[in-house]
Amino acid sequence: MTEQRKIPKRIANTIVQSLKGGVVPRTGLPYIAVGRKNEIDSLLRDIDIIADGGASFRFIVGKYGSGKSFLLQTMRSYAMDRGFAVADADLSPERRLCGNSGQGLATYRELVENLSTKTRPEGRALPLILDRWIQGVQASVAQEGLSPDDPAFGKTVEKKIFAVISSMNDLVHGFDFARLLTMYYEGSVAGDDELRANVLKWFRGEYATKTDARRELGVNVVITDDDWYDYMKLYAWFLRQAGYAGLIIMIDELVNLYKIPNSISRQYNYEKILTMYNDTLQGKARYLGFLMSGTPQCVEDTRRGIYSYEALRSRLQEARFSKDGTRDLLGPVIRLEPLTAEEMLVLCGKIADIHSRLYEWDPKLTDQDLADFIKIEYGRIGADSHITPREVIRDFIGLLDILYQYPDRNVKELLASDDFAGAADALTESSAAHTKENFASFTL
C-alpha cells in the first residue's frame, strides 16, 4: 500500500464522505489526483492564453461517473492558484442558460454566489474582491504621496477608479456596471453599509424589477435572463483590472438542457451557448474562459442534444483522425477516456491512506489486496465499456468501511465472497441501464 500522507481530518472527512456519496469534494483534490495529465496540461494552456488577454471555451464530455466533475474541480483549484477568480454552477430544471421564468438569471445568481478566489475558495468572494480593489486603488494613490486626510485624496481615488473602468464603456452595459462600482466605493468611504449591501444585491442579480432598483439605488437597469452573460464579460474585464488573472466559468450538468421537453426552449439555450462560443473565439470576450461538461448523449444526440443545433455541431464535431487512444485534446471538445486499471490502483491506495487517517486505524491492505480488488472490478462482464471510477471508488470505500467496523473480517474472504461479486455485477448492470432509463421518457 502507498505511504500514508499527512492530511487534516476535516479535509479527510470531506473527501471520504463526498466520494462515498458519489460527488466530487471541493477541497482536498490534490490528495487524490490521479491521471488526466494530458487533459489538465491542455486546459492549463488555455488558462495561460486567458491570462494574456484571450478567451477560451471547452466542453468536457464523458459518461456518468467518468470524472467530468472531478476534472472541473481540479481545474478550479489550478485556476485559483494561478490568480484567477472562478465561478461554477450546476444546471438543473430551475437553472438554464436562458428561459421564460428566470432560469437564466438563476444560473447567473448561482455563478456569483459561487464566485471564488484563492483566499476565498469556498465562494461568496464578491465583497472581498470589491474591497480588495478599492484598497488597491487607495494604496496606489497613497504611494503617490497623498494622505487619506488630504481633500484631494478621495477625488484622486475616484479618478483612478474611472480610469480603470473607462474601457468598460465599449462593452455592453459597461456604463451601468461602472456606475455601480462607483457607488460601492462611495458607500465604503462614507461607511454606508446599506448602500454597499444594495450594490451587492444588484451585482448578485437579486433585484426583481427596475422599480426596486431605482427606489434603492437610483439606477434604472437590472440584470435579466437575456443579458446576464454580458455582465459576466464585464466581470472578467473588471477582475483583470482589480488584480486577478481573469475569470473562469464552469458549468456542469449540461444534460439538463438535453432534458428540456420543449424543442424551442432547448434551441434557445443552445443558441446561448453558440453566442458564448463565438464571443470567445472571435475576440469579443477577454480574460474569460468557459468549461462546460456533459454526457456524450447530451452533446452528440442530433435530435435533442447540442448537435441538434447545426451551427454548434459543425463547430464542435471531432476531426476524423480523433478516436480512442489518439484523442485530439486541442479541439473544443475533450472526451474523457476511462482511467486505466493501473491508475485506479494508485487512486485506491490514496483513498485507503485517507480513510485510515480519518478513522485512525490500519487497514492492513497489501499491494496484492489492492491489485486483487482492481482485478475483480475490471474483470466483471461489461466492465470495459460500463465501469466508471465512481463505481469502483464507492465499492472500495464500502470495503474499507466493513474492514474498519469488523476487524475480524479478512479482506481476501470479502473479495472472494458471492455477495461482493453479485453486488458488483448488479452495479455494472445498473450503470449500463442508467442512460436508457434517464432519457427514455423524453420525446421531441
C-alpha positions as CSV (number, residue, x, y, z in Angstrom):
1,M,0.0,0.0,0.0
2,T,1.1,3.6,-0.6
3,E,2.9,5.6,2.1
4,Q,0.4,7.5,4.3
5,R,0.2,11.2,3.7
6,K,-0.4,13.9,6.2
7,I,-3.9,15.3,5.8
8,P,-6.1,17.3,8.2
9,K,-9.1,15.3,9.5
10,R,-11.5,17.9,8.3
11,I,-10.3,17.5,4.7
12,A,-10.1,13.7,5.0
13,N,-13.7,13.6,6.2
14,T,-14.8,15.8,3.3
15,I,-13.0,13.6,0.8
16,V,-14.3,10.3,2.1
17,Q,-17.9,11.4,2.6
18,S,-18.1,13.1,-0.8
19,L,-16.7,10.1,-2.6
20,K,-18.9,7.8,-0.7
21,G,-21.9,9.9,-1.7
22,G,-20.8,9.9,-5.4
23,V,-19.9,13.6,-5.6
24,V,-16.6,15.4,-6.0
25,P,-15.1,17.1,-3.0
26,R,-14.5,20.8,-3.4
27,T,-11.4,20.7,-1.2
28,G,-8.5,18.2,-0.9
29,L,-8.4,17.2,-4.6
30,P,-4.5,17.2,-4.7
31,Y,-4.6,14.3,-2.2
32,I,-6.5,12.1,-4.6
33,A,-5.5,13.4,-8.0
34,V,-4.6,10.6,-10.4
35,G,-4.4,10.5,-14.2
36,R,-5.8,13.1,-16.6
37,K,-2.4,14.7,-17.1
38,N,-2.8,15.3,-20.8
39,E,-6.3,16.8,-20.3
40,I,-5.0,19.0,-17.5
41,D,-2.0,20.2,-19.5
42,S,-4.2,21.1,-22.4
43,L,-6.6,23.1,-20.2
44,L,-3.7,24.8,-18.4
45,R,-2.5,26.1,-21.8
46,D,-6.0,27.7,-22.2
47,I,-5.5,29.4,-18.8
48,D,-2.2,30.9,-20.0
49,I,-4.0,32.3,-23.1
50,I,-6.8,33.8,-21.0
51,A,-4.2,35.4,-18.7
52,D,-2.7,37.0,-21.7
53,G,-6.0,38.7,-22.6
54,G,-7.5,35.9,-24.7
55,A,-10.6,33.7,-24.1
56,S,-11.3,30.0,-24.2
57,F,-14.3,27.7,-24.5
58,R,-14.1,23.9,-23.9
59,F,-16.6,21.1,-23.4
60,I,-15.7,18.1,-21.2
61,V,-17.6,15.1,-22.3
62,G,-17.8,11.8,-20.5
63,K,-20.4,9.3,-19.3
64,Y,-21.9,9.3,-15.8
65,G,-19.2,8.8,-13.2
66,S,-16.3,9.1,-15.6
67,G,-14.6,12.0,-13.8
68,K,-16.0,15.1,-15.6
69,S,-16.8,16.9,-12.4
70,F,-13.5,15.8,-10.8
71,L,-11.6,17.4,-13.8
72,L,-13.7,20.6,-13.4
73,Q,-12.9,20.8,-9.7
74,T,-9.2,20.1,-10.3
75,M,-9.0,22.9,-12.9
76,R,-10.9,25.1,-10.4
77,S,-8.1,24.6,-7.9
78,Y,-5.4,25.2,-10.6
79,A,-7.0,28.3,-11.8
80,M,-7.4,29.9,-8.3
81,D,-3.7,29.0,-7.6
82,R,-2.8,31.0,-10.7
83,G,-4.6,34.1,-9.6
84,F,-8.0,33.6,-11.4
85,A,-11.4,34.1,-10.0
86,V,-13.6,31.0,-10.6
87,A,-17.4,30.8,-10.8
88,D,-19.2,27.5,-11.1
89,A,-22.7,26.2,-11.3
90,D,-24.7,23.1,-12.0
91,L,-27.6,23.3,-14.4
92,S,-30.9,22.0,-13.2
93,P,-34.6,22.3,-14.2
94,E,-34.6,25.7,-12.4
95,R,-31.2,26.8,-13.8
96,R,-30.6,27.1,-17.5
97,L,-28.7,29.4,-19.8
98,C,-32.0,31.2,-20.7
99,G,-35.7,30.7,-20.1
100,N,-39.0,32.4,-19.7
101,S,-39.2,32.1,-15.9
102,G,-35.9,33.4,-14.7
103,Q,-33.9,30.2,-15.3
104,G,-31.0,32.1,-16.9
105,L,-30.9,34.6,-14.1
106,A,-31.0,31.8,-11.6
107,T,-27.8,30.4,-13.2
108,Y,-26.2,33.8,-13.0
109,R,-27.0,34.1,-9.3
110,E,-25.5,30.7,-8.7
111,L,-22.3,31.7,-10.5
112,V,-22.0,34.9,-8.5
113,E,-22.8,33.1,-5.2
114,N,-20.0,30.5,-6.0
115,L,-17.5,33.1,-7.2
116,S,-14.3,32.0,-5.5
117,T,-10.6,33.1,-5.3
118,K,-7.5,31.6,-3.7
119,T,-8.2,33.4,-0.5
120,R,-11.9,32.6,-0.5
121,P,-12.1,29.2,-2.1
122,E,-15.5,28.4,-0.6
123,G,-17.3,31.0,-2.7
124,R,-19.1,34.3,-1.9
125,A,-15.9,36.2,-2.8
126,L,-17.6,39.2,-4.5
127,P,-17.4,41.5,-1.4
128,L,-13.8,40.5,-0.8
129,I,-13.0,41.3,-4.5
130,L,-14.6,44.7,-4.4
131,D,-13.0,45.7,-1.1
132,R,-9.6,44.5,-2.3
133,W,-9.9,46.5,-5.4
134,I,-10.8,49.7,-3.5
135,Q,-7.9,49.1,-1.1
136,G,-5.6,48.6,-4.0
137,V,-6.6,51.9,-5.7
138,Q,-6.3,53.7,-2.4
139,A,-2.9,52.2,-1.8
140,S,-1.7,53.3,-5.2
141,V,-2.8,56.9,-4.5
142,A,-1.1,56.9,-1.1
143,Q,2.1,55.8,-2.8
144,E,1.9,58.9,-4.9
145,G,2.3,61.0,-1.7
146,L,-1.3,61.9,-1.0
147,S,-2.5,61.4,2.6
148,P,-6.0,59.9,3.2
149,D,-6.8,63.1,5.1
150,D,-6.0,65.3,2.1
151,P,-9.2,66.6,0.5
152,A,-7.7,65.7,-2.9
153,F,-7.3,62.0,-1.9
154,G,-10.9,61.0,-2.5
155,K,-11.1,62.8,-5.8
156,T,-7.8,61.2,-7.0
157,V,-9.1,57.7,-6.0
158,E,-12.3,58.4,-7.9
159,K,-10.3,59.4,-11.0
160,K,-8.3,56.2,-10.8
161,I,-11.5,54.2,-10.4
162,F,-12.9,55.8,-13.5
163,A,-9.6,55.3,-15.3
164,V,-9.7,51.6,-14.5
165,I,-13.2,51.1,-15.7
166,S,-13.4,53.6,-18.5
167,S,-12.6,51.0,-21.1
168,M,-15.7,49.1,-19.9
169,N,-17.8,51.7,-21.8
170,D,-17.0,49.9,-25.0
171,L,-18.7,46.8,-23.6
172,V,-22.5,46.3,-23.4
173,H,-23.8,47.6,-20.1
174,G,-20.3,48.9,-19.2
175,F,-21.5,52.3,-18.1
176,D,-24.1,50.9,-15.7
177,F,-21.5,48.4,-14.3
178,A,-19.0,51.2,-13.8
179,R,-21.7,53.4,-12.1
180,L,-22.5,50.6,-9.6
181,L,-18.8,50.1,-8.8
182,T,-18.5,53.9,-8.1
183,M,-21.5,53.7,-5.8
184,Y,-19.9,50.8,-3.9
185,Y,-16.8,52.9,-3.4
186,E,-18.8,55.8,-2.2
187,G,-20.6,53.6,0.3
188,S,-17.2,52.2,1.5
189,V,-15.8,55.7,2.0
190,A,-18.9,57.0,3.8
191,G,-19.3,53.9,5.9
192,D,-22.8,53.4,4.4
193,D,-23.3,49.7,4.8
194,E,-26.8,49.9,3.5
195,L,-25.6,51.3,0.2
196,R,-22.9,48.7,-0.1
197,A,-25.4,46.0,0.6
198,N,-27.8,47.3,-2.0
199,V,-25.0,47.4,-4.6
200,L,-24.0,43.8,-3.8
201,K,-27.7,42.9,-4.1
202,W,-27.7,44.4,-7.6
203,F,-24.5,42.6,-8.6
204,R,-25.9,39.3,-7.4
205,G,-29.0,39.8,-9.6
206,E,-31.4,39.9,-6.7
207,Y,-33.5,42.9,-7.9
208,A,-36.7,41.6,-9.5
209,T,-37.8,44.8,-11.1
210,K,-36.3,48.1,-12.3
211,T,-38.6,49.9,-9.9
212,D,-37.0,48.3,-6.9
213,A,-33.5,49.1,-8.2
214,R,-34.5,52.7,-8.9
215,R,-36.0,53.1,-5.4
216,E,-33.0,51.8,-3.5
217,L,-30.1,52.7,-5.8
218,G,-31.4,55.3,-8.3
219,V,-30.5,53.1,-11.3
220,N,-32.9,52.1,-14.0
221,V,-31.4,48.8,-15.0
222,V,-31.3,45.3,-13.6
223,I,-29.7,42.1,-14.7
224,T,-32.1,39.8,-16.5
225,D,-32.4,36.4,-18.2
226,D,-31.5,38.0,-21.5
227,D,-28.3,39.9,-20.6
228,W,-26.7,38.1,-17.7
229,Y,-23.9,36.8,-19.9
230,D,-23.0,40.3,-20.9
231,Y,-22.4,41.1,-17.3
232,M,-20.1,38.0,-16.9
233,K,-17.9,39.5,-19.7
234,L,-17.8,42.7,-17.6
235,Y,-16.9,40.8,-14.5
236,A,-13.9,39.2,-16.4
237,W,-12.7,42.6,-17.6
238,F,-13.1,44.2,-14.1
239,L,-11.4,41.3,-12.3
240,R,-8.4,41.8,-14.5
241,Q,-8.2,45.5,-13.6
242,A,-8.7,44.5,-9.9
243,G,-5.5,42.4,-9.9
244,Y,-6.8,39.0,-10.9
245,A,-5.7,37.0,-13.9
246,G,-9.2,36.7,-15.2
247,L,-12.4,34.8,-14.8
248,I,-13.1,31.1,-15.4
249,I,-16.7,30.0,-15.6
250,M,-17.5,26.3,-15.1
251,I,-21.0,24.9,-15.9
252,D,-21.7,21.3,-15.2
253,E,-24.7,19.0,-15.9
254,L,-25.5,20.1,-19.5
255,V,-27.7,17.1,-19.6
256,N,-30.4,19.3,-18.0
257,L,-30.6,21.2,-21.3
258,Y,-31.0,17.9,-23.1
259,K,-33.9,17.1,-20.8
260,I,-35.9,20.3,-21.7
261,P,-39.1,18.9,-23.2
262,N,-39.8,21.8,-25.4
263,S,-37.7,21.8,-28.5
264,I,-37.9,25.6,-29.0
265,S,-36.6,26.2,-25.4
266,R,-33.8,23.8,-26.0
267,Q,-32.8,25.6,-29.2
268,Y,-32.8,29.0,-27.4
269,N,-30.4,27.5,-24.8
270,Y,-28.1,26.1,-27.5
271,E,-28.2,29.4,-29.2
272,K,-26.9,31.0,-26.0
273,I,-24.0,28.5,-26.0
274,L,-23.3,29.5,-29.6
275,T,-23.1,33.1,-28.6
276,M,-20.7,32.4,-25.8
277,Y,-18.6,30.2,-28.0
278,N,-18.4,32.7,-30.9
279,D,-17.5,35.5,-28.5
280,T,-14.6,33.7,-27.1
281,L,-13.2,32.6,-30.5
282,Q,-13.8,36.0,-32.2
283,G,-12.2,38.1,-29.5
284,K,-15.4,39.7,-28.2
285,A,-14.6,38.4,-24.7
286,R,-11.3,38.9,-22.9
287,Y,-9.8,37.3,-19.8
288,L,-12.7,34.9,-19.8
289,G,-12.8,31.1,-20.0
290,F,-15.7,28.6,-20.2
291,L,-15.6,25.0,-19.2
292,M,-18.9,23.1,-19.7
293,S,-19.4,19.4,-19.1
294,G,-22.0,16.8,-20.0
295,T,-22.6,13.3,-21.2
296,P,-22.0,12.1,-24.7
297,Q,-25.7,11.8,-25.3
298,C,-26.5,15.4,-24.4
299,V,-23.8,16.6,-26.7
300,E,-24.0,14.2,-29.7
301,D,-27.7,13.4,-30.0
302,T,-28.7,15.0,-33.3
303,R,-32.4,15.0,-32.3
304,R,-32.3,16.9,-29.0
305,G,-28.6,17.2,-27.9
306,I,-26.2,20.1,-28.6
307,Y,-25.5,18.6,-32.1
308,S,-29.2,19.1,-32.9
309,Y,-28.2,22.8,-33.3
310,E,-26.4,22.7,-36.7
311,A,-24.3,25.8,-36.1
312,L,-22.8,24.1,-32.9
313,R,-22.5,20.7,-34.5
314,S,-20.4,22.0,-37.4
315,R,-18.1,23.8,-34.9
316,L,-17.7,21.1,-32.3
317,Q,-17.7,17.8,-34.2
318,E,-14.4,16.0,-33.9
319,A,-12.0,15.5,-36.8
320,R,-11.9,12.1,-38.4
321,F,-8.5,11.3,-37.0
322,S,-9.5,11.8,-33.4
323,K,-10.5,8.4,-31.8
324,D,-10.0,6.3,-28.7
325,G,-6.3,6.2,-27.9
326,T,-5.5,9.2,-30.0
327,R,-7.9,11.9,-28.9
328,D,-7.4,15.5,-30.0
329,L,-7.1,17.4,-26.8
330,L,-6.6,20.8,-28.6
331,G,-10.1,20.9,-30.0
332,P,-13.2,22.5,-28.4
333,V,-14.4,19.1,-27.1
334,I,-12.3,17.0,-24.7
335,R,-13.7,13.4,-24.4
336,L,-12.6,11.6,-21.3
337,E,-11.3,8.1,-21.7
338,P,-11.6,5.8,-18.8
339,L,-8.9,5.7,-16.2
340,T,-6.7,2.7,-16.6
341,A,-6.7,-0.2,-14.1
342,E,-3.2,1.0,-13.0
343,E,-4.4,4.5,-12.3
344,M,-7.4,3.2,-10.3
345,L,-4.9,1.0,-8.3
346,V,-3.0,4.1,-7.4
347,L,-6.2,6.0,-6.5
348,C,-7.5,3.2,-4.3
349,G,-4.1,3.3,-2.4
350,K,-4.6,7.0,-1.8
351,I,-8.1,6.6,-0.6
352,A,-7.0,3.8,1.8
353,D,-4.4,6.2,3.3
354,I,-7.0,8.9,3.8
355,H,-9.6,6.5,5.3
356,S,-7.0,5.2,7.8
357,R,-6.1,8.8,8.7
358,L,-9.7,9.8,9.2
359,Y,-10.7,6.8,11.4
360,E,-7.3,6.2,12.9
361,W,-6.9,2.6,12.0
362,D,-4.6,0.4,10.0
363,P,-6.4,-1.3,7.1
364,K,-3.5,-3.8,6.7
365,L,-4.1,-3.9,3.0
366,T,-1.2,-5.2,0.9
367,D,-0.4,-4.2,-2.6
368,Q,-1.7,-7.6,-3.7
369,D,-5.0,-7.0,-1.9
370,L,-5.4,-3.7,-3.9
371,A,-4.5,-5.5,-7.1
372,D,-7.0,-8.3,-6.4
373,F,-9.7,-5.7,-5.8
374,I,-9.0,-4.0,-9.1
375,K,-8.9,-7.3,-11.0
376,I,-12.3,-8.2,-9.7
377,E,-13.8,-4.8,-10.5
378,Y,-12.3,-4.8,-14.1
379,G,-13.0,-8.4,-14.6
380,R,-16.7,-8.1,-14.5
381,I,-18.8,-8.6,-17.6
382,G,-19.1,-5.4,-19.5
383,A,-16.6,-3.6,-17.3
384,D,-14.6,-2.5,-20.3
385,S,-17.4,-0.3,-21.5
386,H,-19.6,0.4,-18.5
387,I,-17.4,0.6,-15.4
388,T,-16.6,4.1,-14.1
389,P,-14.3,5.5,-11.4
390,R,-17.3,6.5,-9.3
391,E,-18.5,2.8,-9.0
392,V,-15.0,1.5,-8.2
393,I,-14.4,4.2,-5.6
394,R,-17.7,3.6,-3.9
395,D,-17.1,-0.2,-3.8
396,F,-13.7,0.4,-2.4
397,I,-14.8,2.8,0.4
398,G,-17.6,0.3,1.2
399,L,-14.9,-2.4,1.6
400,L,-12.8,-0.2,3.8
401,D,-15.9,0.6,6.0
402,I,-16.6,-3.1,6.5
403,L,-13.0,-3.8,7.4
404,Y,-12.9,-0.9,9.8
405,Q,-16.1,-1.9,11.6
406,Y,-15.5,-5.6,11.6
407,P,-11.7,-6.1,12.3
408,D,-12.2,-9.9,12.4
409,R,-13.2,-10.0,8.7
410,N,-10.5,-10.9,6.2
411,V,-10.1,-8.9,3.0
412,K,-9.4,-11.9,0.9
413,E,-12.6,-13.6,2.1
414,L,-14.6,-10.5,1.4
415,L,-13.3,-10.2,-2.1
416,A,-13.9,-13.8,-2.8
417,S,-17.5,-13.8,-1.4
418,D,-20.5,-14.2,-3.6
419,D,-22.1,-11.1,-2.0
420,F,-19.3,-8.9,-3.4
421,A,-19.3,-10.4,-6.8
422,G,-23.1,-10.3,-7.0
423,A,-23.3,-6.7,-5.9
424,A,-20.6,-5.8,-8.3
425,D,-22.3,-7.4,-11.3
426,A,-25.6,-5.7,-10.3
427,L,-23.9,-2.4,-10.1
428,T,-22.5,-2.8,-13.6
429,E,-25.9,-3.8,-15.0
430,S,-27.4,-0.7,-13.2
431,S,-24.8,1.5,-14.8
432,A,-25.4,0.1,-18.3
433,A,-29.2,0.7,-17.9
434,H,-28.8,4.1,-16.3
435,T,-28.6,6.1,-19.5
436,K,-31.6,4.4,-21.2
437,E,-33.8,4.9,-18.1
438,N,-32.7,8.6,-17.8
439,F,-33.8,9.6,-21.2
440,A,-36.5,7.1,-22.3
441,S,-39.3,9.3,-21.0
442,F,-38.4,12.3,-23.2
443,T,-39.7,12.8,-26.7
444,L,-39.5,15.5,-29.2
